Amino acid sequence: MTGSSPPTRRVVEIVELLIKRQGEAVRLSDIVKSLGLNQATAHMIMKELVDTGWVTRNSVTKSFSIGGRFASLATQIDHAPSVSNAAKAAAEVLVAETGYAASVSERAQNELVITGFMAGSTGSDDRWHPAVGDRLPFAAPFGPAYAAWEPHAERQAWIRRSGVSSRAFEASLERFLEDTLSRGFTVERMSPEMVSAVPVMTKLQSEALSASMREHLDHILLEMTGFPDLLAESGRQRAYVGAISAPIFNRLGRVTHSISLHPFADLSTRKIEQIGRRMLKASEAIEADAI
């Protein structure tokens, strides 16, 4: 390749070079020599690739290698179709076992995409019929099964994307994410109507004209997005449950998919735990098969 080739072609060939020479210490001078680039052009391209996470630079050896973001994208391409199909098959089994509706979702950057929906036999899902391809923003309170396993900074970004500037709202979500980490699955109480109303309420809260109005909206949002207390040991406590969701991890330890059951009914703590453990077994089996 010559130094006058199109910029996009240069990027492609640099990435290809790093892939071919994985495990080697590839420095800027090696890239310049191998691809016939001038130093300034190579430096500019490598800076951009490092900034985007496609390439990593070792500050000690001053060498470059494929970055985590590029590796994650490559893994998802190989991982997504088989995992999505396996998740839908597992969801169908869960519907048959419980009678509740089920859905499968997949994370696409800052959106959650519905990739499967199976109606239940209890009739509790009559008011909610998502279509395959429907999208929700990956912003609080949507997608806690993904957010709980994110690094702290990503969790905070998930909360900020809600647009709600309320310390009480933030603290409630942080507690819930920690509980989810301990439990291994999420328990959410939003009804179909609440799912539709939350985006409207968060927008109203962010645009409230007075502190008192914002405070009232904060209370409403906390009530709408609150989560059942599963800490009771008696097993007799009951709570309204809109969704129980189990995460599915890829080989890099990131949550890429989720299986959800939607009871839309009052359930005992014992029942919730039984369903959650069953769902975790299903998600863990999918992960094991995908490796």
C-alpha atoms as an extended CHARMM CRD file, in Angstrom:
* protein
*
       291  EXT
         1         1  MET       CA              0.0000000000        0.0000000000        0.0000000000  PROA      1               0.0000000000
         2         2  THR       CA              1.2500000000        3.5220000000       -0.7840000000  PROA      2               0.0000000000
         3         3  GLY       CA              1.0050000000        6.6930000000        1.2840000000  PROA      3               0.0000000000
         4         4  SER       CA             -1.5300000000        8.1420000000       -1.1490000000  PROA      4               0.0000000000
         5         5  SER       CA             -4.1570000000        5.4180000000       -0.6060000000  PROA      5               0.0000000000
         6         6  PRO       CA             -7.5850000000        6.3960000000        0.7860000000  PROA      6               0.0000000000
         7         7  PRO       CA             -7.6280000000        7.0810000000        4.5830000000  PROA      7               0.0000000000
         8         8  THR       CA            -10.2300000000        4.3830000000        5.2880000000  PROA      8               0.0000000000
         9         9  ARG       CA             -8.0850000000        1.8180000000        3.4920000000  PROA      9               0.0000000000
        10        10  ARG       CA             -5.1380000000        2.7690000000        5.6770000000  PROA      10              0.0000000000
        11        11  VAL       CA             -7.1970000000        2.1580000000        8.8180000000  PROA      11              0.0000000000
        12        12  VAL       CA             -8.3430000000       -1.2400000000        7.5550000000  PROA      12              0.0000000000
        13        13  GLU       CA             -4.8190000000       -2.3540000000        6.7050000000  PROA      13              0.0000000000
        14        14  ILE       CA             -3.4570000000       -1.1920000000       10.0620000000  PROA      14              0.0000000000
        15        15  VAL       CA             -6.1010000000       -3.2350000000       11.8930000000  PROA      15              0.0000000000
        16        16  GLU       CA             -5.4050000000       -6.2420000000        9.6520000000  PROA      16              0.0000000000
        17        17  LEU       CA             -1.6790000000       -5.9120000000       10.3710000000  PROA      17              0.0000000000
        18        18  LEU       CA             -2.2410000000       -5.8720000000       14.1460000000  PROA      18              0.0000000000
        19        19  ILE       CA             -4.5160000000       -8.9150000000       13.9180000000  PROA      19              0.0000000000
        20        20  LYS       CA             -1.9440000000      -10.8630000000       11.8900000000  PROA      20              0.0000000000
        21        21  ARG       CA              0.8430000000       -9.9180000000       14.2910000000  PROA      21              0.0000000000
        22        22  GLN       CA             -0.9570000000      -10.5430000000       17.5720000000  PROA      22              0.0000000000
        23        23  GLY       CA              1.5070000000      -11.3650000000       20.3260000000  PROA      23              0.0000000000
        24        24  GLU       CA              4.2540000000       -9.3120000000       18.7010000000  PROA      24              0.0000000000
        25        25  ALA       CA              5.4170000000       -5.8700000000       19.8230000000  PROA      25              0.0000000000
        26        26  VAL       CA              4.2610000000       -3.7300000000       16.8900000000  PROA      26              0.0000000000
        27        27  ARG       CA              5.5770000000       -0.1760000000       17.1820000000  PROA      27              0.0000000000
        28        28  LEU       CA              4.7010000000        2.8770000000       15.1120000000  PROA      28              0.0000000000
        29        29  SER       CA              7.9070000000        2.4890000000       13.0950000000  PROA      29              0.0000000000
        30        30  ASP       CA              6.8780000000       -1.0860000000       12.2040000000  PROA      30              0.0000000000
        31        31  ILE       CA              3.5100000000        0.1300000000       10.9150000000  PROA      31              0.0000000000
        32        32  VAL       CA              5.1500000000        2.8960000000        8.8760000000  PROA      32              0.0000000000
        33        33  LYS       CA              7.6230000000        0.4570000000        7.3310000000  PROA      33              0.0000000000
        34        34  SER       CA              5.1460000000       -2.3810000000        6.6760000000  PROA      34              0.0000000000
        35        35  LEU       CA              2.4270000000       -0.2380000000        5.1040000000  PROA      35              0.0000000000
        36        36  GLY       CA              4.4460000000        2.5090000000        3.4600000000  PROA      36              0.0000000000
        37        37  LEU       CA              2.8710000000        5.3160000000        5.4790000000  PROA      37              0.0000000000
        38        38  ASN       CA              4.5150000000        8.5410000000        6.4760000000  PROA      38              0.0000000000
        39        39  GLN       CA              5.0970000000        9.0640000000       10.2100000000  PROA      39              0.0000000000
        40        40  ALA       CA              2.5640000000       11.8710000000       10.6570000000  PROA      40              0.0000000000
        41        41  THR       CA             -0.2710000000        9.9900000000        8.9550000000  PROA      41              0.0000000000
        42        42  ALA       CA              0.4310000000        6.8000000000       10.8980000000  PROA      42              0.0000000000
        43        43  HSD       CA              0.5500000000        8.7280000000       14.1760000000  PROA      43              0.0000000000
        44        44  MET       CA             -2.7920000000       10.4340000000       13.4480000000  PROA      44              0.0000000000
        45        45  ILE       CA             -4.5280000000        7.1570000000       12.5760000000  PROA      45              0.0000000000
        46        46  MET       CA             -3.1370000000        5.3120000000       15.6060000000  PROA      46              0.0000000000
        47        47  LYS       CA             -4.2120000000        8.1010000000       17.9530000000  PROA      47              0.0000000000
        48        48  GLU       CA             -7.7750000000        7.8520000000       16.6330000000  PROA      48              0.0000000000
        49        49  LEU       CA             -7.7960000000        4.0540000000       16.9200000000  PROA      49              0.0000000000
        50        50  VAL       CA             -6.5010000000        4.2260000000       20.4930000000  PROA      50              0.0000000000
        51        51  ASP       CA             -9.0610000000        6.8960000000       21.4250000000  PROA      51              0.0000000000
        52        52  THR       CA            -11.9180000000        4.7210000000       20.1480000000  PROA      52              0.0000000000
        53        53  GLY       CA            -10.6600000000        1.6110000000       21.9450000000  PROA      53              0.0000000000
        54        54  TRP       CA            -10.0220000000       -0.3420000000       18.7500000000  PROA      54              0.0000000000
        55        55  VAL       CA             -6.2870000000       -0.3450000000       19.4840000000  PROA      55              0.0000000000
        56        56  THR       CA             -4.3610000000       -0.3580000000       22.7640000000  PROA      56              0.0000000000
        57        57  ARG       CA             -0.9410000000        1.2650000000       23.2430000000  PROA      57              0.0000000000
        58        58  ASN       CA              1.4980000000       -0.1250000000       25.7940000000  PROA      58              0.0000000000
        59        59  SER       CA              3.0770000000        2.9550000000       27.3820000000  PROA      59              0.0000000000
        60        60  VAL       CA              6.1480000000        0.9830000000       28.4840000000  PROA      60              0.0000000000
        61        61  THR       CA              7.0570000000       -0.8000000000       25.2280000000  PROA      61              0.0000000000
        62        62  LYS       CA              5.3390000000        1.8250000000       23.0440000000  PROA      62              0.0000000000
        63        63  SER       CA              3.8120000000       -1.0160000000       21.0410000000  PROA      63              0.0000000000
        64        64  PHE       CA              0.2680000000       -1.3970000000       19.7180000000  PROA      64              0.0000000000
        65        65  SER       CA             -2.2060000000       -4.2760000000       19.8280000000  PROA      65              0.0000000000
        66        66  ILE       CA             -5.9040000000       -4.8670000000       19.1190000000  PROA      66              0.0000000000
        67        67  GLY       CA             -8.0150000000       -3.1210000000       21.7610000000  PROA      67              0.0000000000
        68        68  GLY       CA            -10.8400000000       -4.4010000000       23.9180000000  PROA      68              0.0000000000
        69        69  ARG       CA            -13.5960000000       -2.5940000000       22.0560000000  PROA      69              0.0000000000
        70        70  PHE       CA            -12.6630000000       -4.1370000000       18.7120000000  PROA      70              0.0000000000
        71        71  ALA       CA            -12.3240000000       -7.5790000000       20.3040000000  PROA      71              0.0000000000
        72        72  SER       CA            -15.7270000000       -7.1460000000       21.9300000000  PROA      72              0.0000000000
        73        73  LEU       CA            -17.3550000000       -6.2700000000       18.6040000000  PROA      73              0.0000000000
        74        74  ALA       CA            -15.7690000000       -9.2740000000       16.9150000000  PROA      74              0.0000000000
        75        75  THR       CA            -16.9490000000      -11.5440000000       19.7130000000  PROA      75              0.0000000000
        76        76  GLN       CA            -20.4840000000      -10.1960000000       19.4950000000  PROA      76              0.0000000000
        77        77  ILE       CA            -20.6600000000      -10.8770000000       15.7490000000  PROA      77              0.0000000000
        78        78  ASP       CA            -19.8300000000      -14.5220000000       16.3730000000  PROA      78              0.0000000000
        79        79  HSD       CA            -21.7790000000      -14.7020000000       19.6330000000  PROA      79              0.0000000000
        80        80  ALA       CA            -25.0680000000      -12.9200000000       18.9350000000  PROA      80              0.0000000000
        81        81  PRO       CA            -27.0520000000      -15.1300000000       16.4990000000  PROA      81              0.0000000000
        82        82  SER       CA            -26.4650000000      -18.4360000000       18.2940000000  PROA      82              0.0000000000
        83        83  VAL       CA            -27.0520000000      -16.9090000000       21.7210000000  PROA      83              0.0000000000
        84        84  SER       CA            -30.2330000000      -15.1540000000       20.6070000000  PROA      84              0.0000000000
        85        85  ASN       CA            -31.6410000000      -18.3840000000       19.1820000000  PROA      85              0.0000000000
        86        86  ALA       CA            -30.6880000000      -20.3550000000       22.2940000000  PROA      86              0.0000000000
        87        87  ALA       CA            -32.2390000000      -17.6780000000       24.5170000000  PROA      87              0.0000000000
        88        88  LYS       CA            -35.5040000000      -17.8170000000       22.5750000000  PROA      88              0.0000000000
        89        89  ALA       CA            -35.5890000000      -21.5990000000       22.8860000000  PROA      89              0.0000000000
        90        90  ALA       CA            -34.9730000000      -21.3320000000       26.6370000000  PROA      90              0.0000000000
        91        91  ALA       CA            -37.6830000000      -18.6700000000       26.9430000000  PROA      91              0.0000000000
        92        92  GLU       CA            -40.2100000000      -20.9620000000       25.2570000000  PROA      92              0.0000000000
        93        93  VAL       CA            -39.4420000000      -23.6680000000       27.8210000000  PROA      93              0.0000000000
        94        94  LEU       CA            -39.8740000000      -21.1640000000       30.6700000000  PROA      94              0.0000000000
        95        95  VAL       CA            -43.2450000000      -20.0580000000       29.2680000000  PROA      95              0.0000000000
        96        96  ALA       CA            -44.3890000000      -23.6850000000       29.1510000000  PROA      96              0.0000000000
        97        97  GLU       CA            -43.2390000000      -24.2360000000       32.7440000000  PROA      97              0.0000000000
        98        98  THR       CA            -44.6820000000      -21.0720000000       34.2910000000  PROA      98              0.0000000000
        99        99  GLY       CA            -47.4710000000      -19.8750000000       32.0080000000  PROA      99              0.0000000000
       100       100  TYR       CA            -45.9910000000      -16.3660000000       32.0660000000  PROA      100             0.0000000000
       101       101  ALA       CA            -45.0360000000      -14.3820000000       28.9700000000  PROA      101             0.0000000000
       102       102  ALA       CA            -41.3420000000      -14.1680000000       28.1600000000  PROA      102             0.0000000000
       103       103  SER       CA            -39.1050000000      -11.8740000000       26.1530000000  PROA      103             0.0000000000
       104       104  VAL       CA            -35.5160000000      -11.9290000000       24.9600000000  PROA      104             0.0000000000
       105       105  SER       CA            -33.5360000000       -8.7330000000       24.5130000000  PROA      105             0.0000000000
       106       106  GLU       CA            -30.1270000000       -7.8240000000       23.1700000000  PROA      106             0.0000000000
       107       107  ARG       CA            -28.0250000000       -4.7720000000       23.9200000000  PROA      107             0.0000000000
       108       108  ALA       CA            -27.0680000000       -2.6160000000       20.9540000000  PROA      108             0.0000000000
       109       109  GLN       CA            -24.8620000000        0.1470000000       22.4000000000  PROA      109             0.0000000000
       110       110  ASN       CA            -27.2790000000        2.4150000000       24.3030000000  PROA      110             0.0000000000
       111       111  GLU       CA            -30.4390000000        0.6470000000       23.1930000000  PROA      111             0.0000000000
       112       112  LEU       CA            -32.1250000000       -2.6170000000       24.1160000000  PROA      112             0.0000000000
       113       113  VAL       CA            -33.6590000000       -4.5220000000       21.2110000000  PROA      113             0.0000000000
       114       114  ILE       CA            -36.4760000000       -7.0440000000       21.6440000000  PROA      114             0.0000000000
       115       115  THR       CA            -35.3750000000      -10.1270000000       19.6950000000  PROA      115             0.0000000000
       116       116  GLY       CA            -38.1090000000      -12.4840000000       20.8660000000  PROA      116             0.0000000000
       117       117  PHE       CA            -41.5030000000      -12.4710000000       22.5880000000  PROA      117             0.0000000000
       118       118  MET       CA            -43.5670000000      -15.4710000000       23.6660000000  PROA      118             0.0000000000
       119       119  ALA       CA            -47.1080000000      -14.9610000000       24.9760000000  PROA      119             0.0000000000
       120       120  GLY       CA            -48.0920000000      -16.6780000000       28.2030000000  PROA      120             0.0000000000
       121       121  SER       CA            -51.1170000000      -18.7940000000       29.0200000000  PROA      121             0.0000000000
       122       122  THR       CA            -52.1900000000      -16.9080000000       32.1610000000  PROA      122             0.0000000000
       123       123  GLY       CA            -53.6180000000      -13.9370000000       30.2480000000  PROA      123             0.0000000000
       124       124  SER       CA            -51.6990000000      -11.5040000000       32.4540000000  PROA      124             0.0000000000
       125       125  ASP       CA            -49.8150000000      -10.1190000000       29.4410000000  PROA      125             0.0000000000
       126       126  ASP       CA            -52.9220000000       -9.0960000000       27.4740000000  PROA      126             0.0000000000
       127       127  ARG       CA            -51.9880000000       -5.4070000000       27.8110000000  PROA      127             0.0000000000
       128       128  TRP       CA            -48.4280000000       -5.8350000000       26.5730000000  PROA      128             0.0000000000
       129       129  HSD       CA            -47.4990000000       -7.1230000000       23.1300000000  PROA      129             0.0000000000
       130       130  PRO       CA            -43.9830000000       -6.0010000000       22.1640000000  PROA      130             0.0000000000
       131       131  ALA       CA            -42.8970000000       -6.7250000000       18.6200000000  PROA      131             0.0000000000
       132       132  VAL       CA            -39.5620000000       -8.1900000000       17.6070000000  PROA      132             0.0000000000
       133       133  GLY       CA            -37.3720000000       -5.2220000000       16.7290000000  PROA      133             0.0000000000
       134       134  ASP       CA            -38.9480000000       -2.8650000000       19.2830000000  PROA      134             0.0000000000
       135       135  ARG       CA            -36.3380000000       -0.7750000000       21.0790000000  PROA      135             0.0000000000
       136       136  LEU       CA            -36.0310000000        0.7190000000       24.5400000000  PROA      136             0.0000000000
       137       137  PRO       CA            -33.3380000000        3.1790000000       25.6010000000  PROA      137             0.0000000000
       138       138  PHE       CA            -30.5960000000        1.6140000000       27.7010000000  PROA      138             0.0000000000
       139       139  ALA       CA            -31.2300000000        4.2380000000       30.3490000000  PROA      139             0.0000000000
       140       140  ALA       CA            -32.5390000000        3.9130000000       33.8930000000  PROA      140             0.0000000000
       141       141  PRO       CA            -34.8320000000        2.2930000000       34.8170000000  PROA      141             0.0000000000
       142       142  PHE       CA            -34.7370000000        0.1190000000       31.6740000000  PROA      142             0.0000000000
       143       143  GLY       CA            -32.2110000000       -2.7140000000       31.4600000000  PROA      143             0.0000000000
       144       144  PRO       CA            -31.0030000000       -3.2380000000       35.0390000000  PROA      144             0.0000000000
       145       145  ALA       CA            -30.0550000000       -6.8190000000       34.1140000000  PROA      145             0.0000000000
       146       146  TYR       CA            -27.3960000000       -5.2520000000       31.8770000000  PROA      146             0.0000000000
       147       147  ALA       CA            -26.4400000000       -2.2840000000       34.0520000000  PROA      147             0.0000000000
       148       148  ALA       CA            -25.8430000000       -4.2230000000       37.2810000000  PROA      148             0.0000000000
       149       149  TRP       CA            -22.7260000000       -5.9170000000       35.8760000000  PROA      149             0.0000000000
       150       150  GLU       CA            -21.2710000000       -2.7980000000       34.2580000000  PROA      150             0.0000000000
       151       151  PRO       CA            -18.2670000000       -0.9680000000       35.7590000000  PROA      151             0.0000000000
       152       152  HSD       CA            -19.1550000000        1.8450000000       38.1640000000  PROA      152             0.0000000000
       153       153  ALA       CA            -18.6700000000        4.5950000000       35.5660000000  PROA      153             0.0000000000
       154       154  GLU       CA            -20.9950000000        2.8130000000       33.1210000000  PROA      154             0.0000000000
       155       155  ARG       CA            -23.6010000000        2.3550000000       35.8400000000  PROA      155             0.0000000000
       156       156  GLN       CA            -23.5170000000        6.0720000000       36.5340000000  PROA      156             0.0000000000
       157       157  ALA       CA            -23.8520000000        6.8230000000       32.8220000000  PROA      157             0.0000000000
       158       158  TRP       CA            -26.9060000000        4.5050000000       32.6810000000  PROA      158             0.0000000000
       159       159  ILE       CA            -28.5130000000        6.4570000000       35.5170000000  PROA      159             0.0000000000
       160       160  ARG       CA            -27.6280000000        9.8360000000       33.9850000000  PROA      160             0.0000000000
       161       161  ARG       CA            -29.1670000000        8.8610000000       30.6480000000  PROA      161             0.0000000000
       162       162  SER       CA            -32.5560000000        8.7600000000       32.3980000000  PROA      162             0.0000000000
       163       163  GLY       CA            -32.4010000000       12.5600000000       32.5580000000  PROA      163             0.0000000000
       164       164  VAL       CA            -33.6060000000       12.4940000000       36.1770000000  PROA      164             0.0000000000
       165       165  SER       CA            -31.5930000000       14.7180000000       38.5190000000  PROA      165             0.0000000000
       166       166  SER       CA            -32.6810000000       13.2460000000       41.8460000000  PROA      166             0.0000000000
       167       167  ARG       CA            -30.3390000000       11.8860000000       44.4960000000  PROA      167             0.0000000000
       168       168  ALA       CA            -33.1530000000        9.7210000000       45.9170000000  PROA      168             0.0000000000
       169       169  PHE       CA            -33.8110000000        8.2080000000       42.4710000000  PROA      169             0.0000000000
       170       170  GLU       CA            -30.0950000000        7.5740000000       41.9660000000  PROA      170             0.0000000000
       171       171  ALA       CA            -29.6600000000        6.0280000000       45.4290000000  PROA      171             0.0000000000
       172       172  SER       CA            -32.6570000000        3.7480000000       44.8920000000  PROA      172             0.0000000000
       173       173  LEU       CA            -31.2140000000        2.4900000000       41.6070000000  PROA      173             0.0000000000
       174       174  GLU       CA            -27.7440000000        1.9900000000       43.0820000000  PROA      174             0.0000000000
       175       175  ARG       CA            -29.1930000000       -0.1230000000       45.9150000000  PROA      175             0.0000000000
       176       176  PHE       CA            -31.1920000000       -2.1390000000       43.4190000000  PROA      176             0.0000000000
       177       177  LEU       CA            -28.1750000000       -2.7940000000       41.2080000000  PROA      177             0.0000000000
       178       178  GLU       CA            -26.1750000000       -3.9910000000       44.2150000000  PROA      178             0.0000000000
       179       179  ASP       CA            -29.0400000000       -6.2870000000       45.2720000000  PROA      179             0.0000000000
       180       180  THR       CA            -29.2120000000       -7.6070000000       41.7110000000  PROA      180             0.0000000000
       181       181  LEU       CA            -25.4890000000       -8.3970000000       41.7330000000  PROA      181             0.0000000000
       182       182  SER       CA            -25.9120000000      -10.3690000000       44.9530000000  PROA      182             0.0000000000
       183       183  ARG       CA            -29.0270000000      -12.1970000000       43.7480000000  PROA      183             0.0000000000
       184       184  GLY       CA            -27.9170000000      -12.8280000000       40.1730000000  PROA      184             0.0000000000
       185       185  PHE       CA            -31.1970000000      -11.7690000000       38.5410000000  PROA      185             0.0000000000
       186       186  THR       CA            -33.4790000000       -8.7290000000       38.5410000000  PROA      186             0.0000000000
       187       187  VAL       CA            -36.9880000000       -8.3580000000       39.9070000000  PROA      187             0.0000000000
       188       188  GLU       CA            -38.8940000000       -5.3610000000       38.5420000000  PROA      188             0.0000000000
       189       189  ARG       CA            -42.3780000000       -4.2430000000       39.3880000000  PROA      189             0.0000000000
       190       190  MET       CA            -43.3230000000       -2.0010000000       36.4800000000  PROA      190             0.0000000000
       191       191  SER       CA            -46.6640000000       -2.8020000000       34.8720000000  PROA      191             0.0000000000
       192       192  PRO       CA            -47.1950000000       -2.4030000000       31.0970000000  PROA      192             0.0000000000
       193       193  GLU       CA            -48.7600000000        1.0140000000       31.7380000000  PROA      193             0.0000000000
       194       194  MET       CA            -45.7570000000        2.0990000000       33.8150000000  PROA      194             0.0000000000
       195       195  VAL       CA            -43.3420000000        1.0110000000       31.0830000000  PROA      195             0.0000000000
       196       196  SER       CA            -45.1530000000        3.3930000000       28.7240000000  PROA      196             0.0000000000
       197       197  ALA       CA            -45.3960000000        6.2060000000       31.2820000000  PROA      197             0.0000000000
       198       198  VAL       CA            -41.8210000000        6.2810000000       32.6140000000  PROA      198             0.0000000000
       199       199  PRO       CA            -40.2400000000        8.0610000000       29.5850000000  PROA      199             0.0000000000
       200       200  VAL       CA            -42.9070000000       10.7510000000       29.8220000000  PROA      200             0.0000000000
       201       201  MET       CA            -42.4010000000       11.1610000000       33.5780000000  PROA      201             0.0000000000
       202       202  THR       CA            -38.6070000000       11.3780000000       33.3120000000  PROA      202             0.0000000000
       203       203  LYS       CA            -38.9240000000       14.0570000000       30.6340000000  PROA      203             0.0000000000
       204       204  LEU       CA            -41.3550000000       16.0280000000       32.8130000000  PROA      204             0.0000000000
       205       205  GLN       CA            -39.0040000000       15.7470000000       35.7860000000  PROA      205             0.0000000000
       206       206  SER       CA            -36.0030000000       17.0180000000       33.8190000000  PROA      206             0.0000000000
       207       207  GLU       CA            -38.0270000000       19.9610000000       32.4930000000  PROA      207             0.0000000000
       208       208  ALA       CA            -39.8960000000       20.8240000000       35.7130000000  PROA      208             0.0000000000
       209       209  LEU       CA            -40.3080000000       24.5690000000       36.1670000000  PROA      209             0.0000000000
       210       210  SER       CA            -40.0490000000       24.5710000000       39.9560000000  PROA      210             0.0000000000
       211       211  ALA       CA            -38.3030000000       22.6540000000       42.7220000000  PROA      211             0.0000000000
       212       212  SER       CA            -41.6300000000       21.6380000000       44.2740000000  PROA      212             0.0000000000
       213       213  MET       CA            -42.8760000000       20.1940000000       40.9660000000  PROA      213             0.0000000000
       214       214  ARG       CA            -39.6200000000       18.2850000000       40.5330000000  PROA      214             0.0000000000
       215       215  GLU       CA            -39.9100000000       16.9300000000       44.0740000000  PROA      215             0.0000000000
       216       216  HSD       CA            -43.4540000000       15.6660000000       43.4240000000  PROA      216             0.0000000000
       217       217  LEU       CA            -42.3340000000       13.9980000000       40.2020000000  PROA      217             0.0000000000
       218       218  ASP       CA            -39.3830000000       12.4290000000       42.0340000000  PROA      218             0.0000000000
       219       219  HSD       CA            -41.7960000000       10.7600000000       44.4570000000  PROA      219             0.0000000000
       220       220  ILE       CA            -43.9440000000        9.4760000000       41.5940000000  PROA      220             0.0000000000
       221       221  LEU       CA            -40.9160000000        8.0790000000       39.7450000000  PROA      221             0.0000000000
       222       222  LEU       CA            -39.6360000000        6.3830000000       42.8860000000  PROA      222             0.0000000000
       223       223  GLU       CA            -43.0450000000        4.8110000000       43.4240000000  PROA      223             0.0000000000
       224       224  MET       CA            -43.3150000000        3.6890000000       39.7980000000  PROA      224             0.0000000000
       225       225  THR       CA            -39.8160000000        2.2690000000       39.5100000000  PROA      225             0.0000000000
       226       226  GLY       CA            -39.4840000000        0.9010000000       43.0330000000  PROA      226             0.0000000000
       227       227  PHE       CA            -38.5250000000       -2.7250000000       43.4240000000  PROA      227             0.0000000000
       228       228  PRO       CA            -39.9670000000       -5.4830000000       45.6220000000  PROA      228             0.0000000000
       229       229  ASP       CA            -38.1300000000       -6.1850000000       48.8640000000  PROA      229             0.0000000000
       230       230  LEU       CA            -36.8860000000       -9.7600000000       48.6630000000  PROA      230             0.0000000000
       231       231  LEU       CA            -35.0930000000       -9.6980000000       51.9930000000  PROA      231             0.0000000000
       232       232  ALA       CA            -37.9130000000      -11.2690000000       54.0090000000  PROA      232             0.0000000000
       233       233  GLU       CA            -37.0140000000      -14.7920000000       55.0530000000  PROA      233             0.0000000000
       234       234  SER       CA            -40.5140000000      -16.0960000000       55.6720000000  PROA      234             0.0000000000
       235       235  GLY       CA            -41.2160000000      -16.6910000000       51.9930000000  PROA      235             0.0000000000
       236       236  ARG       CA            -44.7780000000      -15.5020000000       52.5310000000  PROA      236             0.0000000000
       237       237  GLN       CA            -44.2930000000      -11.8560000000       51.5700000000  PROA      237             0.0000000000
       238       238  ARG       CA            -46.0000000000      -10.9910000000       48.2940000000  PROA      238             0.0000000000
       239       239  ALA       CA            -45.1310000000       -8.2560000000       45.8180000000  PROA      239             0.0000000000
       240       240  TYR       CA            -46.3000000000       -7.2000000000       42.3780000000  PROA      240             0.0000000000
       241       241  VAL       CA            -43.7760000000       -8.3690000000       39.7940000000  PROA      241             0.0000000000
       242       242  GLY       CA            -43.6710000000       -7.0840000000       36.2390000000  PROA      242             0.0000000000
       243       243  ALA       CA            -40.4710000000       -8.8350000000       35.1810000000  PROA      243             0.0000000000
       244       244  ILE       CA            -37.8160000000      -11.2480000000       36.3700000000  PROA      244             0.0000000000
       245       245  SER       CA            -34.7140000000      -11.0780000000       34.1740000000  PROA      245             0.0000000000
       246       246  ALA       CA            -31.5680000000      -13.1860000000       33.9470000000  PROA      246             0.0000000000
       247       247  PRO       CA            -28.4120000000      -11.8680000000       32.2440000000  PROA      247             0.0000000000
       248       248  ILE       CA            -26.4600000000      -13.7480000000       29.5840000000  PROA      248             0.0000000000
       249       249  PHE       CA            -22.7210000000      -13.0340000000       29.4920000000  PROA      249             0.0000000000
       250       250  ASN       CA            -20.3460000000      -13.2620000000       26.5520000000  PROA      250             0.0000000000
       251       251  ARG       CA            -16.8170000000      -14.6470000000       26.7340000000  PROA      251             0.0000000000
       252       252  LEU       CA            -15.5070000000      -11.2600000000       27.8590000000  PROA      252             0.0000000000
       253       253  GLY       CA            -17.8140000000      -11.1860000000       30.8670000000  PROA      253             0.0000000000
       254       254  ARG       CA            -20.1790000000       -8.5330000000       29.5000000000  PROA      254             0.0000000000
       255       255  VAL       CA            -23.9520000000       -8.8970000000       29.4680000000  PROA      255             0.0000000000
       256       256  THR       CA            -25.0770000000       -9.0110000000       25.8290000000  PROA      256             0.0000000000
       257       257  HSD       CA            -28.5430000000      -10.5960000000       26.1280000000  PROA      257             0.0000000000
       258       258  SER       CA            -31.2570000000      -11.0770000000       28.7070000000  PROA      258             0.0000000000
       259       259  ILE       CA            -34.1740000000      -13.4650000000       29.2100000000  PROA      259             0.0000000000
       260       260  SER       CA            -37.2200000000      -12.0600000000       31.0120000000  PROA      260             0.0000000000
       261       261  LEU       CA            -40.4120000000      -13.5770000000       32.3760000000  PROA      261             0.0000000000
       262       262  HSD       CA            -43.3760000000      -11.2250000000       32.8350000000  PROA      262             0.0000000000
       263       263  PRO       CA            -45.8100000000      -12.4020000000       35.5470000000  PROA      263             0.0000000000
       264       264  PHE       CA            -47.6310000000       -9.0280000000       35.9080000000  PROA      264             0.0000000000
       265       265  ALA       CA            -49.0040000000      -10.4570000000       39.1430000000  PROA      265             0.0000000000
       266       266  ASP       CA            -48.4230000000      -10.6470000000       42.9010000000  PROA      266             0.0000000000
       267       267  LEU       CA            -45.8710000000      -13.3470000000       43.7510000000  PROA      267             0.0000000000
       268       268  SER       CA            -44.4610000000      -14.6150000000       47.0330000000  PROA      268             0.0000000000
       269       269  THR       CA            -40.7840000000      -14.1890000000       47.7980000000  PROA      269             0.0000000000
       270       270  ARG       CA            -40.3570000000      -17.9570000000       47.6240000000  PROA      270             0.0000000000
       271       271  LYS       CA            -41.9700000000      -18.1020000000       44.1770000000  PROA      271             0.0000000000
       272       272  ILE       CA            -39.8050000000      -15.2510000000       42.9010000000  PROA      272             0.0000000000
       273       273  GLU       CA            -36.6490000000      -16.9760000000       44.1080000000  PROA      273             0.0000000000
       274       274  GLN       CA            -37.6970000000      -20.2890000000       42.5450000000  PROA      274             0.0000000000
       275       275  ILE       CA            -38.3330000000      -18.6630000000       39.1690000000  PROA      275             0.0000000000
       276       276  GLY       CA            -35.1280000000      -16.6180000000       39.3510000000  PROA      276             0.0000000000
       277       277  ARG       CA            -32.9710000000      -19.6560000000       40.1060000000  PROA      277             0.0000000000
       278       278  ARG       CA            -34.5940000000      -21.5870000000       37.2540000000  PROA      278             0.0000000000
       279       279  MET       CA            -33.8750000000      -18.7050000000       34.8690000000  PROA      279             0.0000000000
       280       280  LEU       CA            -30.2540000000      -18.5010000000       35.9970000000  PROA      280             0.0000000000
       281       281  LYS       CA            -29.7890000000      -22.1840000000       35.1760000000  PROA      281             0.0000000000
       282       282  ALA       CA            -31.1560000000      -21.5120000000       31.6960000000  PROA      282             0.0000000000
       283       283  SER       CA            -28.8860000000      -18.5130000000       31.0960000000  PROA      283             0.0000000000
       284       284  GLU       CA            -25.8150000000      -20.3340000000       32.4380000000  PROA      284             0.0000000000
       285       285  ALA       CA            -26.5070000000      -23.2610000000       30.1000000000  PROA      285             0.0000000000
       286       286  ILE       CA            -26.6230000000      -20.8540000000       27.1440000000  PROA      286             0.0000000000
       287       287  GLU       CA            -23.3040000000      -19.3030000000       28.1850000000  PROA      287             0.0000000000
       288       288  ALA       CA            -21.6720000000      -22.7260000000       28.5270000000  PROA      288             0.0000000000
       289       289  ASP       CA            -22.8260000000      -23.7850000000       25.0550000000  PROA      289             0.0000000000
       290       290  ALA       CA            -21.6120000000      -20.5150000000       23.5110000000  PROA      290             0.0000000000
       291       291  ILE       CA            -18.0450000000      -20.8880000000       24.7530000000  PROA      291             0.0000000000
